Amino acid sequence: MSKNSWLGALAATGILLALIMASCGDGGGDGDTAPAVDAPRANALQMVDAGKQTFRFDTFGDEAFWGDTLKLHQGIEGSGFVGGVGPGVSPKTALAVGLKVDVDALPQDLVAQLKNGTLNLDLPANTLALIKLNAVLGITGFFNPDGSMKSIGIQCAFCHSTVDDSLAPGIGHRLDGWANRDLNVGAIVNLSPDLSAVAALLRVDEATVRAVLNGWGPGRFDAQLFLDGKAAKPGGLPGSAAILIPPAFGLAGVNLHTSTGWGSVTYWNAFVANVEMHGKGTFFDPRLNDPVKFPVAAQAGSGNIRQSSPEADLITPKLAALQFYQLAIPAPPAPAGSFDQAAAGRGKVLFDGKAKCATCHVPPLFTEPGWNMHTPAEIGLTAANDDFQAQRSPDERYRTTPLKGLWTHTKGGFYHDGRFATLLDVVNHYNANLPGGALGLSPAEAGDLVEYLKSL
């Protein structure tokens, strides 16, 4: 290489190094150059915070339904307040129907009264005081100057949060994403003095509506009642049409987010906020226009909900952050000592091998990446042994349930409808009823598999 070529190469190298050093903020200056902002991380933190606020406190304007239309607040405050009806709901009653209280929202003097037993838990006025503090999970009260309630709304946390009972049963620190299997949604809605709007939608009388609600029981809700009007299973099958409230944690990487599919977590958030919570937003699903499969939804126009203007849509702008927060909620690890570690180790080998569980519950998601749906026959269900929930869903299939945090929602049974009382019952079902034939697990192997499931 000639001398001039060497000089040219060195000059080019010097320029390149100078540019690299300048871009790294190390150009020999005074050190005042600001570091580059990590935009994705900053955006993620902002969305998590916004989503948490939405999950815990946003009513999406649904107080127009729960308060103004159903007048639920009147039944909660009782006749001791102007406009209230009936005996009202005391803190003792509220806890009995599964409502939870956030201890971190309580002032210290109130915490002290709860600890020493001096707070009167039989007074509806104290329930209103808790609601006013935003301490009752999933409920927002709107109050008149005289302390009475003028309306009430609900949030995502109503069904999908609980507490750790650190202060007392039903009172503790929030556990977002956990299924509230104590929550008696039907009993709470039945407090409303006016269910005529629901009766008109379902084309039945109010007495029938109340009977259906009373039949749900703790930890259960029928999200499809407002779609197909099927309050009971066909052919005398046991149990109501309501299913168990699912958890809302551990959803990252999971394709479909309900027991019968329907759609992603974003879909389900939009569906619930608009159709179930009766918030004010936008929702589109032409599948609901089917007058045979979904007669109630088709009649009500639930497949195409619109607001008068973008500003009137109180749901859509919040869906992205809400999803982000939900996907960020991890499944809680099993507590130490809650399972037999040696048996769980043997159970893992069975899970991945002989028991064939990992074929569908693919670790570490514990559901299939991709289209995680199966026909009832593939999981050993038929019309005779109750495939009702699949048949009333769009794809007539069941989703492969993600298994992380399984130990947190044992109350109420297993499967979407709680048909199996224990995990051993679930294992025994698959051991005997898979289409390919019995798995051949011995009782000891079935027990080891259960211990592994408890460890997830």
N, C-alpha and C positions, 0 to 999 in steps of 0.2 A: 504494500500500500504506500502511496506517495505521502510526503510530509503534509501536503495540503489536505489529503484525505483524512489523515490522522487528526489534524487540527479541526476539521469539520465534524468528525465523529465525536471528539471530545466536547466541542461546543454544543452539539445536539444533546449529548448526555448531560451536560451541565444544566441546560434548559429544562430537560425532563425531570432531573432531580429537584430543581427549584420548584417546579410545578407540583411535584408530589409532596414536598415539604410544606408548601403553602396550603395545599388542600388538606393536610393533616394538622394544620394549626401549629406547625413547628418550623416556622420560617425565620427564626432568629429574632422575632419581634419582642414586644414587651409582655407577651403572655396574655393579653386581653382578648384574644380571639375566642369567641364563644364556641363551645363544642356543638357539633351537629345534633339536632333534635331527633330522637328516635320516634318518628311520627306514628308508626303502627302501635308501639307500646303506649304512647300517650293517648292515642285514640282508644285502645283497648281498655285502659284504666277509666277513661271518661265514660265509655259505654257500660262497663260493669257497674259503676256508681249510678248512672242514670237508670239502668235496668233494675237494679236493686230497689231504687225508689219507686219505680213503676210496679214491680212485683209486690212490694209491701203495702203501698199506699194509694195507688191510682185506681179510681172507680170507673174511669172512662166515661163518666157521665151517667152511669147506670142507676144513680139515685132517682132518676126520673121514673124508673120502673119499680125498684124495690121500695122506694119511699112514696113517691107521688101517686103511683098506680096501685101497688099492693098495700101501701100504708103499713108496712112491716114495723116501722118505728113506733106506731101507736100501740101495737101489741107488746113491744119491748118496754116502753116507759110505763104503761098501765094507766089506770084511771086516776091515780094519784097526781097526774099532771094534766093540764088542760089539753083536751084533744085525745088523750090516751084512752085505751080500752082494756078491760080485763084486769087481772091481778098484776100484770107486768112481769118482767124477768129479773129476778134477783141474781147476784153473783153466784149464789149456790146453784140456782137453776141453770145459769149460763154455763158453768163448769160441767154440770151434769149432762148437758146436751153436746158437750165436746168443744165448746169455745175455749180458746187458750188466751192467757194473759202474759204479756211481755214484761218481765220484771225490770228490764232496763229502761222502760218508759215510765216507771213509777217514782214519785218523789220518796226520799228516805223516810219521812214520817209515815207515809202510807205503807211502806215496806215493813216498818216497825210494827204498825198495827196488825198487819197480816201475820207477822211472826208471833206476836203475843196474844193473838186471838181477840183483839178489841174492836176490829172492824166488823160491823154488822153485815153479814153476808146474806141476810134475808131481805134487804131493802133494795127495790129496783132503782132507787136514786143513786145507790153506789155503783150499780152497773152503768148508769149514764155517766157517772163521774169517770169510770174507767174508759169508757168509749171516748169521752171528751179528751182524755190524755193520749189518745191513739194507742192505747195499751192492749186492746182486744184485737187479736190477730185477724186481719182480713176484713175489718169493719170500720167504716168511717161514718161518724154521726154529724149531722148538720143541725145546729141548735138555734133556738129563739133566744132573745135577750132574757127571758124569764127562766131559762135553764131547761125548758122542754125541748123535745126534738121536733124539727120540722121536716126532716128526711133522713134517709140512711142509704149507704151504698156499700158494695163489697168489692174485694180485690182478689187477685190470684192467690194471695196468702191465706184466704179463707179456707180453702180445701188443701192446699199444698204446702202448709207449714204447720209445725207444732212447736212445743217447748220441751226443755230438758227436765222439767219438774224440780228444778233446783231449790225453789222456795217452798213449794207445796204442789200436790197433784194438780196439773193444769196451769201452774204458774212457774215461769222460769225464763231462761234465755231462749231466744228464737232459734229454731232449726229450720231454715228455709229449704224447701224442696222435699221435705219429708211428707209422706201421706198422713193426713190427720184421720186415722181410723177410728177416732172417738167421735168425730163430728157427725151429728145427726141432722143432716141437711133437711130432710123431710119434716122433722119436728120443728126446726127453726122456721122454715117457710110457712108451716101451719100456724104460726103465731100471727100471721097476717089476718086482719079482720075482713079483708076483701080479696078473694081469689077469683073474682068474676072474670078478669081478663084472661087468666089461665084456662078457666073453664070454657070461655068462648073460643079460645084458640084450639082447644082439644075437642070442642063440640060435645061436652059432657056437663053435668051439673057440678056445683061446688062440692057437694058431699062426696061425689066420686073422686074429685081431685084430692080432697083431704084424706080419703081412705088410701089412695095410691101413695101419697106422701108418707103416711104413717106406716106403710108397709115396707119402706126402704130400709130403715134401721141404721145404726151407727156405721160410719165409714163407707157409706154407699150413696151413689148418685146415678141417675139415669139421664145421661146427656142426650140420648136419642129420642126421648119421649116427645120433645118438641119437633121432631122430624117425622116420625112414623106413627105416633100416638099409641104405640103398643105398651100398655102398662103392665101386661102379664105375659108370661111365656105361653106358647100354644100347646094344645094337647095335654093339659094337666101337668106339665113339667113343674117340678117344685121350685120355689123361690120367686121373688119378684123380678122384674126386668132390669132393676138397678144393678150396677156392678161396683166393685171396690174402687175407691179413690186411689189412683196410682201415685207413686212418687214422681217428683220432677227434678231429681238429681241424676248425675252420671249419664247425661244424655249426649255428651260430646262424642261424635263419631257414629252415633246411632241414626239409622235412616228414618224409620217411622216411629212415632212416639205414642201410640195408643195400642191397646190390645188387639184391635181389629184394623189397624193401619190408618186409613183415611188420608193422612198426609204427614208432613214434617212437623217439627215443633212450631215453626212459624205459622203453618197452616192452622194447627190446633189452637194456638194463641189467638189468631184472628177469629176462628170459629167460636171459641168459648167467649171471647170478649164481646162479640156481636150478637151471637144467637143464644148463648146460655146466660151470660151476665146481663145481657140487654144493654150494653154500652152503645155509644154513638160513634159509628165508624163505617168502614167500607168492607164488604165481604163478597166474594164471588166464588161460587161452586155450582156449575150447571147440573151436576149430578143430583142436586137437591130439587131440581125441577121435575123429577119423575113422580107423577101423581099416583102411581101404583106402589112404588117402594117407599116414597117419602110424601105421603098425602098431606100431612100437616105443614111440612116445610114448603111444598109446592103452593099450597093455598096462601101461606103467609108471605111468600116471596123471599124466603130465607136464602135462596141461592144467588140473589143479586141485591145486596143491601147498599144503599147509597145515601149520602148526606147532601144537603142543599148546596154546600160549598166546601172547598178544601179546609177552610178554617173551622167548619163544623165537625170535621172528622177528628175525634178525640182519641182514636185508637191507632190508626196506621202510622203516624209519625213516631210512635213509641215501640213498634214491634221489633225493630232491629236491635235496640238496646235491651229490650226484654229477653229476646232470644239469646243475646250475648251473655247476659247474667245467668240465665238458666243453664247454658252450656258450660259456664264456669263453675257451677256448683258440683263439687266432687261427691261421689258416693262415699259415705262414711265407712271407715274400716271397722271390722268386727272387734268388739271389745276383748281385751285379753281375758282368757279364762272362760269365754262363752262357747268354746268348742274344744274338742279333743284334737290336739295338734297331730298326734301320731296317726289317729284314724283319718284326719283330713288329708294327710300326706298319702295314705293308701287310696283315699277317695279320689284324689287328683289323678292318680294313675288310671283309675277306672273311668273317670270323667273323660279323659283324653283317649281312652282305648275301648275296653270291653263294653262300657255303657253307652258309647257313641254320642254322649252329650255334646262334645266339642264339634261334632259335625255341623250342628246348627248354632250352638252357643260358642262361637269361635273366640277363644281368648286373644287379647285381653278385653275386647268389647263385650264378649259373651252374648253376642247376637251376630247374624251374618252381615259382613260388609256388603252393601248392595241391597237387593230386593229381599228383605227379611220377612217374607210372608209365606204361609203354608195353608193348604186346604184343611178343613177339619179332619178328614180321613187320614192325612199324613201324621196327625198327632193323636190318633186313636179316638176321635169323636165322630158321632153320627147324630142324625135326628133323634134316634131313640135315646141316646145318652146325653142329649142337649148340646146342639151346635147353634143354638138360637142367636147368640150375639154375632156370630160370623154371618149368618143368613140375613141379618138386618143391616149389614154394612155394605159399602159399595163394591168391594172386591170379594166379599163372602169368604174371607180368609182370616187367619189369626197371625199376629206378628210373633216372631221369636223374641221372647222377653229378655232384656238384658238383666243379668243376675247380680251385678255388683250392689252391695248394700241390701241384699235380700233379707238379712236379719232384722232390718228396721221395720219391715211391714209384714210381720208374721200375724199380727192381730187381724182376725176376720177370715183367715184361711188363705189358700193359694189358688192360682189361676185367676183369670179376670173376674170371676164371680164368686170366688171363695169356696168352690165345690170340694176342695181337698183341705181337710182340717190341718194337716201337718205336711212337712216336707217328705216324710216317709211315705205318705199316701201318694204324693206326686211321683216319687221314684217307683213305687209299686205299680202305678198306672202305666208308666212307660215300660216297665219291665215286662208287663203282660199284654200291652195293647198296641204296640207299634206294628204297622202293616207288614214289616218284614219278619215278624215272628218275635217270640219272647227273647229277651236279652240273656236270660239265664243267670241273673244275679242271685247269689245266695242271700239269706237274711243278713249275714255279717257284712257282705259287700254292700248291700243296700244301706246299712247303717253307716258304713265308712263314707259312702257317697253323700249322705245327708250331712255328715260333719264337714265335708269339704264345702258344700253349698252354704253352710252356716258361716264359713270362714271368709267368704267372698266380700 
